[in-house]
Amino acid sequence: MARQELAHYLRERRAARRPHEIGLAATGTVRRTPGLRREEVAELAHMSVDYYTRLEQARGPRPSARILDGLARALRLTPAERSHLFRLAGTSAPPGLSAVRRVRPHVARMLERLPETGALVTDATYDVLAWNPLARTLLHADLGGGTTNLARRRFLSRERLPESSSAEEFGHIVVARLRRAADRYPHDPRLAALLTELHTGSAEFRQIWQTRPVHAPGHRTKTLDHPEAGALRLNCDVLLVPEDDQEVVLMTADPGSPAARTLRRLAGRTT
């Protein structure tokens, strides 16, 4: 049954892809169907046409992870589709070569719809990928260049983020997430460079790293000492984007609280 499901999925994805979507130039010949030809998928996946045909006909052997990765690239599968392909083949999808550093459009649009919530998106290495104006104001940081890394700012930067009651806890959270990232993306050069920089430049980071901290994202309450607005008691919640190994961080205040009034004032100023 699993072979048939895998074969059906391959045929379905091949039919759904258009040649121009994967960079194939028009040949001038009329196609009987709008999707890709088997030989085109086989060439892109670096396998023989006969082998690919047998997979689509549920006659082939169980494909290896290398074969599945080649098919995922050839068919331009999303991370979720890639994981589904591996599940149909009876195995778990290994992580990609590097952390995903793009934000899905619907996630970016969500940040814009939260005017009185500070919201930002971080990747598996704590690069800040997207943010809304209130998040930039609360963090008192220039996020406009898209080059901010929260791990680097926490452990290395002289221009640290505003201090909070949970600064020590956040350090352990950062290290726990970077340890997971190191396991998942052992060949990511940017992550490797970041870890080298942190180990070299921060004794605190080295000490926490050796403790192998474990942390699951969730709800926290912290008091943020903002240089302009003063002490703000905020709720910090994390929503996961699991297919991209990203986190959406939401900073809010209890309704009717002084912090909520401050967030409303700051939000009005940012607009």
C-alpha atoms as an extended CHARMM CRD file, in Angstrom:
* protein
*
       271  EXT
         1         1  MET       CA              0.0000000000        0.0000000000        0.0000000000  PROA      1               0.0000000000
         2         2  ALA       CA              2.8390000000        2.3890000000        0.8650000000  PROA      2               0.0000000000
         3         3  ARG       CA              4.3970000000        1.8960000000       -2.5780000000  PROA      3               0.0000000000
         4         4  GLN       CA              1.1250000000        2.7690000000       -4.2750000000  PROA      4               0.0000000000
         5         5  GLU       CA              0.7290000000        5.9140000000       -2.1580000000  PROA      5               0.0000000000
         6         6  LEU       CA              4.2640000000        7.0240000000       -2.9360000000  PROA      6               0.0000000000
         7         7  ALA       CA              3.7490000000        6.3420000000       -6.6510000000  PROA      7               0.0000000000
         8         8  HSD       CA              0.4760000000        8.3040000000       -6.6470000000  PROA      8               0.0000000000
         9         9  TYR       CA              2.1090000000       11.2440000000       -4.8770000000  PROA      9               0.0000000000
        10        10  LEU       CA              4.9700000000       11.3850000000       -7.3720000000  PROA      10              0.0000000000
        11        11  ARG       CA              2.5570000000       11.3250000000      -10.3170000000  PROA      11              0.0000000000
        12        12  GLU       CA              0.4200000000       14.0010000000       -8.6850000000  PROA      12              0.0000000000
        13        13  ARG       CA              3.3650000000       16.3390000000       -7.9450000000  PROA      13              0.0000000000
        14        14  ARG       CA              4.8230000000       15.8260000000      -11.4410000000  PROA      14              0.0000000000
        15        15  ALA       CA              1.4950000000       16.7240000000      -13.0310000000  PROA      15              0.0000000000
        16        16  ALA       CA              1.1730000000       19.8110000000      -10.8490000000  PROA      16              0.0000000000
        17        17  ARG       CA              4.5480000000       21.2880000000      -11.8070000000  PROA      17              0.0000000000
        18        18  ARG       CA              4.9040000000       23.4270000000      -14.9000000000  PROA      18              0.0000000000
        19        19  PRO       CA              8.1630000000       23.5060000000      -16.9060000000  PROA      19              0.0000000000
        20        20  HSD       CA              8.6750000000       27.2500000000      -16.4130000000  PROA      20              0.0000000000
        21        21  GLU       CA              8.3430000000       26.8360000000      -12.6320000000  PROA      21              0.0000000000
        22        22  ILE       CA             11.5230000000       24.7870000000      -12.4980000000  PROA      22              0.0000000000
        23        23  GLY       CA             13.4860000000       26.7180000000      -15.0950000000  PROA      23              0.0000000000
        24        24  LEU       CA             12.8400000000       24.5590000000      -18.1760000000  PROA      24              0.0000000000
        25        25  ALA       CA             12.6510000000       26.5820000000      -21.3580000000  PROA      25              0.0000000000
        26        26  ALA       CA              9.8060000000       26.0620000000      -23.7900000000  PROA      26              0.0000000000
        27        27  THR       CA             10.7880000000       23.6410000000      -26.5360000000  PROA      27              0.0000000000
        28        28  GLY       CA              8.1010000000       24.5770000000      -29.0250000000  PROA      28              0.0000000000
        29        29  THR       CA              6.6270000000       21.0780000000      -28.9720000000  PROA      29              0.0000000000
        30        30  VAL       CA              3.0260000000       20.6120000000      -27.9170000000  PROA      30              0.0000000000
        31        31  ARG       CA              2.5910000000       18.8140000000      -24.6070000000  PROA      31              0.0000000000
        32        32  ARG       CA             -0.2700000000       16.3920000000      -24.2160000000  PROA      32              0.0000000000
        33        33  THR       CA             -0.4210000000       17.2460000000      -20.5040000000  PROA      33              0.0000000000
        34        34  PRO       CA              0.5990000000       20.4940000000      -18.7690000000  PROA      34              0.0000000000
        35        35  GLY       CA              2.8880000000       18.8700000000      -16.1940000000  PROA      35              0.0000000000
        36        36  LEU       CA              6.4490000000       17.6350000000      -16.3850000000  PROA      36              0.0000000000
        37        37  ARG       CA              7.5400000000       14.5960000000      -18.3670000000  PROA      37              0.0000000000
        38        38  ARG       CA              9.0610000000       11.6330000000      -16.5510000000  PROA      38              0.0000000000
        39        39  GLU       CA             12.3790000000       12.0840000000      -18.3130000000  PROA      39              0.0000000000
        40        40  GLU       CA             12.5130000000       15.7110000000      -17.1720000000  PROA      40              0.0000000000
        41        41  VAL       CA             12.0150000000       14.7540000000      -13.5160000000  PROA      41              0.0000000000
        42        42  ALA       CA             14.5460000000       11.9440000000      -13.8270000000  PROA      42              0.0000000000
        43        43  GLU       CA             17.1570000000       14.2660000000      -15.3180000000  PROA      43              0.0000000000
        44        44  LEU       CA             16.6040000000       16.9170000000      -12.6550000000  PROA      44              0.0000000000
        45        45  ALA       CA             16.7870000000       14.2790000000       -9.9100000000  PROA      45              0.0000000000
        46        46  HSD       CA             19.9510000000       12.7060000000      -11.4010000000  PROA      46              0.0000000000
        47        47  MET       CA             18.5230000000        9.2230000000      -11.9040000000  PROA      47              0.0000000000
        48        48  SER       CA             17.6400000000        7.0300000000      -14.8480000000  PROA      48              0.0000000000
        49        49  VAL       CA             14.2590000000        7.3670000000      -16.5120000000  PROA      49              0.0000000000
        50        50  ASP       CA             13.6990000000        3.6290000000      -16.0300000000  PROA      50              0.0000000000
        51        51  TYR       CA             14.2620000000        3.8820000000      -12.2710000000  PROA      51              0.0000000000
        52        52  TYR       CA             11.9330000000        6.8680000000      -11.9200000000  PROA      52              0.0000000000
        53        53  THR       CA              9.2810000000        5.1560000000      -14.0530000000  PROA      53              0.0000000000
        54        54  ARG       CA              9.3750000000        2.1170000000      -11.7820000000  PROA      54              0.0000000000
        55        55  LEU       CA              8.8660000000        4.3790000000       -8.7510000000  PROA      55              0.0000000000
        56        56  GLU       CA              5.7880000000        5.9260000000      -10.3570000000  PROA      56              0.0000000000
        57        57  GLN       CA              4.4750000000        2.4610000000      -11.1800000000  PROA      57              0.0000000000
        58        58  ALA       CA              5.0510000000        1.1850000000       -7.6160000000  PROA      58              0.0000000000
        59        59  ARG       CA              7.5530000000       -1.3750000000       -8.9220000000  PROA      59              0.0000000000
        60        60  GLY       CA             10.7920000000        0.1240000000       -7.7250000000  PROA      60              0.0000000000
        61        61  PRO       CA             12.7840000000       -0.6810000000       -4.5880000000  PROA      61              0.0000000000
        62        62  ARG       CA             12.4430000000        1.4320000000       -1.4870000000  PROA      62              0.0000000000
        63        63  PRO       CA             14.1930000000        4.7130000000       -2.4020000000  PROA      63              0.0000000000
        64        64  SER       CA             17.1210000000        5.9450000000       -0.3310000000  PROA      64              0.0000000000
        65        65  ALA       CA             17.2740000000        9.3280000000        1.3770000000  PROA      65              0.0000000000
        66        66  ARG       CA             19.5580000000       10.5570000000       -1.4230000000  PROA      66              0.0000000000
        67        67  ILE       CA             16.9960000000        9.5500000000       -4.0590000000  PROA      67              0.0000000000
        68        68  LEU       CA             14.1640000000       11.1830000000       -2.1150000000  PROA      68              0.0000000000
        69        69  ASP       CA             16.1430000000       14.3850000000       -1.6850000000  PROA      69              0.0000000000
        70        70  GLY       CA             16.7960000000       14.4490000000       -5.4240000000  PROA      70              0.0000000000
        71        71  LEU       CA             13.1040000000       14.0400000000       -6.1500000000  PROA      71              0.0000000000
        72        72  ALA       CA             12.1750000000       16.7610000000       -3.6680000000  PROA      72              0.0000000000
        73        73  ARG       CA             14.5530000000       19.1920000000       -5.3750000000  PROA      73              0.0000000000
        74        74  ALA       CA             13.4690000000       18.1800000000       -8.8830000000  PROA      74              0.0000000000
        75        75  LEU       CA              9.7800000000       18.6560000000       -8.0600000000  PROA      75              0.0000000000
        76        76  ARG       CA             10.4160000000       21.8650000000       -6.0930000000  PROA      76              0.0000000000
        77        77  LEU       CA              8.6390000000       20.4730000000       -3.0400000000  PROA      77              0.0000000000
        78        78  THR       CA              7.9850000000       22.7310000000       -0.0690000000  PROA      78              0.0000000000
        79        79  PRO       CA              9.4230000000       21.6290000000        3.3040000000  PROA      79              0.0000000000
        80        80  ALA       CA              6.0220000000       20.1810000000        4.2590000000  PROA      80              0.0000000000
        81        81  GLU       CA              5.7290000000       18.3330000000        0.9240000000  PROA      81              0.0000000000
        82        82  ARG       CA              9.2880000000       17.0380000000        1.2950000000  PROA      82              0.0000000000
        83        83  SER       CA              8.4950000000       15.6630000000        4.7590000000  PROA      83              0.0000000000
        84        84  HSD       CA              5.3460000000       14.0270000000        3.3710000000  PROA      84              0.0000000000
        85        85  LEU       CA              7.3720000000       12.4000000000        0.5750000000  PROA      85              0.0000000000
        86        86  PHE       CA              9.7650000000       10.8830000000        3.1020000000  PROA      86              0.0000000000
        87        87  ARG       CA              6.8790000000        9.6390000000        5.2700000000  PROA      87              0.0000000000
        88        88  LEU       CA              5.3120000000        7.8850000000        2.2670000000  PROA      88              0.0000000000
        89        89  ALA       CA              8.6610000000        6.1950000000        1.6640000000  PROA      89              0.0000000000
        90        90  GLY       CA              8.6630000000        4.9520000000        5.2580000000  PROA      90              0.0000000000
        91        91  THR       CA             11.4100000000        7.1490000000        6.6510000000  PROA      91              0.0000000000
        92        92  SER       CA             11.8980000000       10.4840000000        8.4030000000  PROA      92              0.0000000000
        93        93  ALA       CA             13.0750000000       13.4700000000        6.4210000000  PROA      93              0.0000000000
        94        94  PRO       CA             16.5600000000       14.5730000000        7.4380000000  PROA      94              0.0000000000
        95        95  PRO       CA             16.9780000000       18.2940000000        8.0390000000  PROA      95              0.0000000000
        96        96  GLY       CA             17.9550000000       20.5400000000        5.1930000000  PROA      96              0.0000000000
        97        97  LEU       CA             21.5310000000       21.6400000000        4.6910000000  PROA      97              0.0000000000
        98        98  SER       CA             20.9230000000       24.9880000000        6.3550000000  PROA      98              0.0000000000
        99        99  ALA       CA             18.3360000000       26.8610000000        8.3850000000  PROA      99              0.0000000000
       100       100  VAL       CA             15.4320000000       28.3270000000        6.4020000000  PROA      100             0.0000000000
       101       101  ARG       CA             16.0130000000       32.0760000000        6.1700000000  PROA      101             0.0000000000
       102       102  ARG       CA             12.9100000000       33.1620000000        4.2980000000  PROA      102             0.0000000000
       103       103  VAL       CA              9.5470000000       34.0240000000        5.8340000000  PROA      103             0.0000000000
       104       104  ARG       CA              6.3520000000       32.7610000000        4.3090000000  PROA      104             0.0000000000
       105       105  PRO       CA              4.2120000000       35.6590000000        3.0350000000  PROA      105             0.0000000000
       106       106  HSD       CA              1.2070000000       34.7630000000        5.1910000000  PROA      106             0.0000000000
       107       107  VAL       CA              3.4070000000       34.8230000000        8.3000000000  PROA      107             0.0000000000
       108       108  ALA       CA              4.7960000000       38.2490000000        7.3690000000  PROA      108             0.0000000000
       109       109  ARG       CA              1.2810000000       39.5580000000        6.7570000000  PROA      109             0.0000000000
       110       110  MET       CA              0.1960000000       38.3120000000       10.1830000000  PROA      110             0.0000000000
       111       111  LEU       CA              2.7630000000       40.5860000000       11.8520000000  PROA      111             0.0000000000
       112       112  GLU       CA              1.2120000000       43.6030000000       10.1270000000  PROA      112             0.0000000000
       113       113  ARG       CA             -2.2110000000       42.7650000000       11.5950000000  PROA      113             0.0000000000
       114       114  LEU       CA             -1.0000000000       43.0140000000       15.2100000000  PROA      114             0.0000000000
       115       115  PRO       CA             -0.5980000000       46.7740000000       15.7690000000  PROA      115             0.0000000000
       116       116  GLU       CA             -0.5320000000       46.6410000000       19.6010000000  PROA      116             0.0000000000
       117       117  THR       CA              1.5950000000       43.5010000000       19.7510000000  PROA      117             0.0000000000
       118       118  GLY       CA              5.3270000000       43.4310000000       19.2840000000  PROA      118             0.0000000000
       119       119  ALA       CA              5.9040000000       40.5710000000       16.8490000000  PROA      119             0.0000000000
       120       120  LEU       CA              8.9620000000       39.1810000000       15.1210000000  PROA      120             0.0000000000
       121       121  VAL       CA             10.1120000000       35.9970000000       13.3910000000  PROA      121             0.0000000000
       122       122  THR       CA             13.4210000000       34.2560000000       14.1280000000  PROA      122             0.0000000000
       123       123  ASP       CA             15.0360000000       31.3280000000       12.3400000000  PROA      123             0.0000000000
       124       124  ALA       CA             16.7390000000       28.3550000000       13.9780000000  PROA      124             0.0000000000
       125       125  THR       CA             19.9360000000       30.4010000000       14.4820000000  PROA      125             0.0000000000
       126       126  TYR       CA             18.1330000000       33.4090000000       16.0610000000  PROA      126             0.0000000000
       127       127  ASP       CA             18.4720000000       35.6390000000       13.0170000000  PROA      127             0.0000000000
       128       128  VAL       CA             15.5720000000       38.1280000000       13.0490000000  PROA      128             0.0000000000
       129       129  LEU       CA             13.8880000000       37.6160000000        9.6870000000  PROA      129             0.0000000000
       130       130  ALA       CA             10.7600000000       39.7700000000        9.9880000000  PROA      130             0.0000000000
       131       131  TRP       CA              9.2520000000       42.1710000000       12.5060000000  PROA      131             0.0000000000
       132       132  ASN       CA              6.5970000000       44.8230000000       12.9360000000  PROA      132             0.0000000000
       133       133  PRO       CA              7.1990000000       48.4420000000       14.0090000000  PROA      133             0.0000000000
       134       134  LEU       CA              6.2450000000       47.8770000000       17.6500000000  PROA      134             0.0000000000
       135       135  ALA       CA              8.7700000000       45.0470000000       17.9910000000  PROA      135             0.0000000000
       136       136  ARG       CA             11.5060000000       47.3660000000       16.7100000000  PROA      136             0.0000000000
       137       137  THR       CA             10.4540000000       49.9990000000       19.2640000000  PROA      137             0.0000000000
       138       138  LEU       CA             10.3010000000       47.5290000000       22.1690000000  PROA      138             0.0000000000
       139       139  LEU       CA             13.6740000000       46.0160000000       21.3460000000  PROA      139             0.0000000000
       140       140  HSD       CA             15.1030000000       49.5030000000       20.8890000000  PROA      140             0.0000000000
       141       141  ALA       CA             17.1120000000       48.0620000000       18.0100000000  PROA      141             0.0000000000
       142       142  ASP       CA             17.6710000000       48.8880000000       14.3770000000  PROA      142             0.0000000000
       143       143  LEU       CA             16.1460000000       45.8470000000       12.6890000000  PROA      143             0.0000000000
       144       144  GLY       CA             15.7940000000       47.6210000000        9.3770000000  PROA      144             0.0000000000
       145       145  GLY       CA             18.8440000000       45.9930000000        7.8280000000  PROA      145             0.0000000000
       146       146  GLY       CA             17.6400000000       42.4980000000        8.6380000000  PROA      146             0.0000000000
       147       147  THR       CA             21.0480000000       41.5940000000       10.0750000000  PROA      147             0.0000000000
       148       148  THR       CA             20.1740000000       41.3410000000       13.7820000000  PROA      148             0.0000000000
       149       149  ASN       CA             20.9380000000       38.0590000000       15.5200000000  PROA      149             0.0000000000
       150       150  LEU       CA             19.4750000000       37.8020000000       19.0200000000  PROA      150             0.0000000000
       151       151  ALA       CA             22.0900000000       35.3000000000       20.1850000000  PROA      151             0.0000000000
       152       152  ARG       CA             24.9010000000       37.6270000000       19.1560000000  PROA      152             0.0000000000
       153       153  ARG       CA             23.2080000000       40.6110000000       20.8020000000  PROA      153             0.0000000000
       154       154  ARG       CA             22.5890000000       38.6180000000       23.9900000000  PROA      154             0.0000000000
       155       155  PHE       CA             26.1450000000       37.4000000000       24.4450000000  PROA      155             0.0000000000
       156       156  LEU       CA             28.4560000000       39.6640000000       22.4520000000  PROA      156             0.0000000000
       157       157  SER       CA             27.0290000000       43.0590000000       21.5870000000  PROA      157             0.0000000000
       158       158  ARG       CA             27.7500000000       46.1600000000       23.6190000000  PROA      158             0.0000000000
       159       159  GLU       CA             24.3730000000       47.4040000000       22.4050000000  PROA      159             0.0000000000
       160       160  ARG       CA             22.4050000000       44.6900000000       24.1160000000  PROA      160             0.0000000000
       161       161  LEU       CA             18.6700000000       44.3940000000       23.9480000000  PROA      161             0.0000000000
       162       162  PRO       CA             16.7970000000       46.1580000000       26.7780000000  PROA      162             0.0000000000
       163       163  GLU       CA             17.4960000000       44.3110000000       30.0210000000  PROA      163             0.0000000000
       164       164  SER       CA             14.6660000000       42.2360000000       31.4360000000  PROA      164             0.0000000000
       165       165  SER       CA             13.9160000000       40.1800000000       34.5070000000  PROA      165             0.0000000000
       166       166  SER       CA             14.4340000000       37.0440000000       32.4210000000  PROA      166             0.0000000000
       167       167  ALA       CA             17.7910000000       37.9210000000       30.8210000000  PROA      167             0.0000000000
       168       168  GLU       CA             19.5450000000       34.9640000000       32.4590000000  PROA      168             0.0000000000
       169       169  GLU       CA             16.7430000000       32.5890000000       31.4630000000  PROA      169             0.0000000000
       170       170  PHE       CA             16.8540000000       33.8900000000       27.9000000000  PROA      170             0.0000000000
       171       171  GLY       CA             20.5400000000       33.0430000000       27.7200000000  PROA      171             0.0000000000
       172       172  HSD       CA             19.7370000000       29.4060000000       28.4900000000  PROA      172             0.0000000000
       173       173  ILE       CA             16.8780000000       29.4420000000       25.9580000000  PROA      173             0.0000000000
       174       174  VAL       CA             19.2230000000       30.7700000000       23.2730000000  PROA      174             0.0000000000
       175       175  VAL       CA             21.8390000000       28.0980000000       23.9220000000  PROA      175             0.0000000000
       176       176  ALA       CA             19.2410000000       25.3070000000       23.9720000000  PROA      176             0.0000000000
       177       177  ARG       CA             17.8950000000       26.3800000000       20.5900000000  PROA      177             0.0000000000
       178       178  LEU       CA             21.3470000000       26.7700000000       19.0680000000  PROA      178             0.0000000000
       179       179  ARG       CA             22.2760000000       23.2860000000       20.2750000000  PROA      179             0.0000000000
       180       180  ARG       CA             19.2190000000       21.9080000000       18.4870000000  PROA      180             0.0000000000
       181       181  ALA       CA             20.1510000000       23.8700000000       15.3790000000  PROA      181             0.0000000000
       182       182  ALA       CA             23.7100000000       22.4990000000       15.4810000000  PROA      182             0.0000000000
       183       183  ASP       CA             22.3160000000       18.9580000000       15.5400000000  PROA      183             0.0000000000
       184       184  ARG       CA             19.8650000000       19.6070000000       12.7170000000  PROA      184             0.0000000000
       185       185  TYR       CA             22.1190000000       21.6640000000       10.4210000000  PROA      185             0.0000000000
       186       186  PRO       CA             25.6710000000       20.3790000000       10.9230000000  PROA      186             0.0000000000
       187       187  HSD       CA             26.7460000000       21.6900000000        7.5040000000  PROA      187             0.0000000000
       188       188  ASP       CA             25.2900000000       25.2140000000        7.7380000000  PROA      188             0.0000000000
       189       189  PRO       CA             28.3100000000       27.5430000000        7.3410000000  PROA      189             0.0000000000
       190       190  ARG       CA             26.5660000000       30.5990000000        8.8150000000  PROA      190             0.0000000000
       191       191  LEU       CA             25.5530000000       28.6640000000       11.9060000000  PROA      191             0.0000000000
       192       192  ALA       CA             29.0560000000       27.2380000000       12.2880000000  PROA      192             0.0000000000
       193       193  ALA       CA             30.5470000000       30.7380000000       12.0620000000  PROA      193             0.0000000000
       194       194  LEU       CA             28.0740000000       32.0600000000       14.6400000000  PROA      194             0.0000000000
       195       195  LEU       CA             28.8500000000       29.2740000000       17.1110000000  PROA      195             0.0000000000
       196       196  THR       CA             32.5820000000       29.8500000000       16.7050000000  PROA      196             0.0000000000
       197       197  GLU       CA             32.0700000000       33.5630000000       17.3270000000  PROA      197             0.0000000000
       198       198  LEU       CA             29.9940000000       32.9350000000       20.4530000000  PROA      198             0.0000000000
       199       199  HSD       CA             32.3760000000       30.3420000000       21.8890000000  PROA      199             0.0000000000
       200       200  THR       CA             35.3480000000       32.6160000000       21.2730000000  PROA      200             0.0000000000
       201       201  GLY       CA             33.8020000000       35.8170000000       22.5390000000  PROA      201             0.0000000000
       202       202  SER       CA             31.6530000000       34.8420000000       25.5170000000  PROA      202             0.0000000000
       203       203  ALA       CA             32.6680000000       32.8960000000       28.6080000000  PROA      203             0.0000000000
       204       204  GLU       CA             29.0240000000       32.9250000000       29.6870000000  PROA      204             0.0000000000
       205       205  PHE       CA             27.9950000000       31.2490000000       26.4320000000  PROA      205             0.0000000000
       206       206  ARG       CA             30.6910000000       28.5840000000       26.8220000000  PROA      206             0.0000000000
       207       207  GLN       CA             29.5920000000       27.8840000000       30.3870000000  PROA      207             0.0000000000
       208       208  ILE       CA             25.8930000000       27.5260000000       29.4760000000  PROA      208             0.0000000000
       209       209  TRP       CA             26.7420000000       25.4190000000       26.4090000000  PROA      209             0.0000000000
       210       210  GLN       CA             28.5090000000       22.8810000000       28.5960000000  PROA      210             0.0000000000
       211       211  THR       CA             25.3630000000       22.4290000000       30.7370000000  PROA      211             0.0000000000
       212       212  ARG       CA             23.3720000000       21.2460000000       27.6810000000  PROA      212             0.0000000000
       213       213  PRO       CA             20.2030000000       23.1660000000       28.6020000000  PROA      213             0.0000000000
       214       214  VAL       CA             16.8250000000       21.9470000000       27.3630000000  PROA      214             0.0000000000
       215       215  HSD       CA             13.9300000000       24.3110000000       26.7410000000  PROA      215             0.0000000000
       216       216  ALA       CA             10.5650000000       24.0890000000       25.0130000000  PROA      216             0.0000000000
       217       217  PRO       CA              9.0080000000       27.2770000000       23.5770000000  PROA      217             0.0000000000
       218       218  GLY       CA              5.9480000000       28.5140000000       25.3990000000  PROA      218             0.0000000000
       219       219  HSD       CA              4.5710000000       31.3130000000       27.5720000000  PROA      219             0.0000000000
       220       220  ARG       CA              6.7330000000       33.5360000000       29.7400000000  PROA      220             0.0000000000
       221       221  THR       CA              6.2000000000       36.7740000000       31.6420000000  PROA      221             0.0000000000
       222       222  LYS       CA              9.0280000000       39.2540000000       31.8580000000  PROA      222             0.0000000000
       223       223  THR       CA              9.6690000000       42.8290000000       32.8950000000  PROA      223             0.0000000000
       224       224  LEU       CA             11.3810000000       44.7580000000       30.1320000000  PROA      224             0.0000000000
       225       225  ASP       CA             13.4080000000       47.7750000000       31.2310000000  PROA      225             0.0000000000
       226       226  HSD       CA             12.9230000000       49.9840000000       28.2030000000  PROA      226             0.0000000000
       227       227  PRO       CA             15.2150000000       53.0550000000       27.9920000000  PROA      227             0.0000000000
       228       228  GLU       CA             12.3310000000       55.3680000000       27.0710000000  PROA      228             0.0000000000
       229       229  ALA       CA              9.1330000000       53.7350000000       28.3410000000  PROA      229             0.0000000000
       230       230  GLY       CA             10.5430000000       52.4020000000       31.6110000000  PROA      230             0.0000000000
       231       231  ALA       CA              9.6300000000       49.0550000000       33.1670000000  PROA      231             0.0000000000
       232       232  LEU       CA              7.0670000000       47.1150000000       31.1050000000  PROA      232             0.0000000000
       233       233  ARG       CA              5.5400000000       43.8680000000       32.3430000000  PROA      233             0.0000000000
       234       234  LEU       CA              4.9830000000       41.8530000000       29.1800000000  PROA      234             0.0000000000
       235       235  ASN       CA              3.7340000000       38.4500000000       28.1590000000  PROA      235             0.0000000000
       236       236  CYS       CA              6.0140000000       36.6580000000       25.7200000000  PROA      236             0.0000000000
       237       237  ASP       CA              4.4890000000       33.8380000000       23.6880000000  PROA      237             0.0000000000
       238       238  VAL       CA              6.0440000000       31.7880000000       20.9190000000  PROA      238             0.0000000000
       239       239  LEU       CA              4.2040000000       30.2980000000       17.9580000000  PROA      239             0.0000000000
       240       240  LEU       CA              6.0270000000       27.6750000000       15.9210000000  PROA      240             0.0000000000
       241       241  VAL       CA              6.3500000000       27.5030000000       12.1460000000  PROA      241             0.0000000000
       242       242  PRO       CA              7.4950000000       23.8590000000       12.2340000000  PROA      242             0.0000000000
       243       243  GLU       CA              7.9090000000       23.3080000000        8.4990000000  PROA      243             0.0000000000
       244       244  ASP       CA             10.5660000000       26.0710000000        8.4540000000  PROA      244             0.0000000000
       245       245  ASP       CA             11.9430000000       25.5750000000       11.9830000000  PROA      245             0.0000000000
       246       246  GLN       CA             11.0650000000       29.1960000000       12.7940000000  PROA      246             0.0000000000
       247       247  GLU       CA              9.4310000000       30.9350000000       15.7450000000  PROA      247             0.0000000000
       248       248  VAL       CA              7.0020000000       33.8610000000       15.8590000000  PROA      248             0.0000000000
       249       249  VAL       CA              7.5620000000       35.7950000000       19.0850000000  PROA      249             0.0000000000
       250       250  LEU       CA              4.5840000000       37.8120000000       20.3640000000  PROA      250             0.0000000000
       251       251  MET       CA              5.0330000000       40.4860000000       23.0520000000  PROA      251             0.0000000000
       252       252  THR       CA              1.7720000000       41.6380000000       24.6560000000  PROA      252             0.0000000000
       253       253  ALA       CA              0.4960000000       43.1910000000       27.8960000000  PROA      253             0.0000000000
       254       254  ASP       CA             -2.4500000000       42.2990000000       30.1200000000  PROA      254             0.0000000000
       255       255  PRO       CA             -5.5860000000       44.2460000000       29.0840000000  PROA      255             0.0000000000
       256       256  GLY       CA             -6.0500000000       47.4360000000       31.0670000000  PROA      256             0.0000000000
       257       257  SER       CA             -2.5730000000       47.3280000000       32.5740000000  PROA      257             0.0000000000
       258       258  PRO       CA             -0.1360000000       50.2820000000       32.5250000000  PROA      258             0.0000000000
       259       259  ALA       CA              2.0120000000       48.2930000000       30.0910000000  PROA      259             0.0000000000
       260       260  ALA       CA             -0.9630000000       47.8830000000       27.7480000000  PROA      260             0.0000000000
       261       261  ARG       CA             -1.5070000000       51.6480000000       27.7310000000  PROA      261             0.0000000000
       262       262  THR       CA              2.1860000000       52.1450000000       26.9850000000  PROA      262             0.0000000000
       263       263  LEU       CA              2.0800000000       49.6550000000       24.1130000000  PROA      263             0.0000000000
       264       264  ARG       CA             -0.9300000000       51.4700000000       22.6730000000  PROA      264             0.0000000000
       265       265  ARG       CA              0.9230000000       54.7800000000       22.8950000000  PROA      265             0.0000000000
       266       266  LEU       CA              4.0720000000       53.3480000000       21.3300000000  PROA      266             0.0000000000
       267       267  ALA       CA              2.0540000000       51.6750000000       18.5770000000  PROA      267             0.0000000000
       268       268  GLY       CA              0.3810000000       54.9620000000       17.7450000000  PROA      268             0.0000000000
       269       269  ARG       CA              3.7570000000       56.6190000000       17.5470000000  PROA      269             0.0000000000
       270       270  THR       CA              5.1290000000       53.9780000000       15.1770000000  PROA      270             0.0000000000
       271       271  THR       CA              2.2410000000       54.4790000000       12.7340000000  PROA      271             0.0000000000
